[in-house]
């Protein structure tokens, strides 16, 4: 890096560093990803508790270093946001009956969203989905006079 500007990504081993430049280390090894007992509401107002795990890694070190002050937290935020919105688009029976399709939809949407962070999710597995019950949402608030 030259100041705050990235110059290049170097491979492991030796490299020349000129005066005013610095080397910033970036760990690109796969990291574990785990989200347990996250609750989402489906299109048919069923509350599902989902647990998933997987692996992610830095895909673009320059984007990763410039993208966010804490890209790892941003990844979890995006994953939770996309789980919520994707579940809200589908009925509970479809999610529970086709976990692989739901899992692939989450993986695809999350990978597109975290490209701006320089990250990539290598694998994602839903290992538990639990029906936590139905939520009654009234069509009109009670006590409202028209």
Secondary structure, 3 states (H helix, E strand, C coil): CECCECCCCCCCCCCCCCCCECCCCCCCCCEEEEEEEEEEECCCCEEEEEEEEEEEEECCHHHHHHHCCCHHHHHHHHHHHHHHHHHHCCCHHHHHHCHHHHHHHHHHHHHHHHHHHCEEEEEEEEEEEEEEEECCCCCCCCCCCC
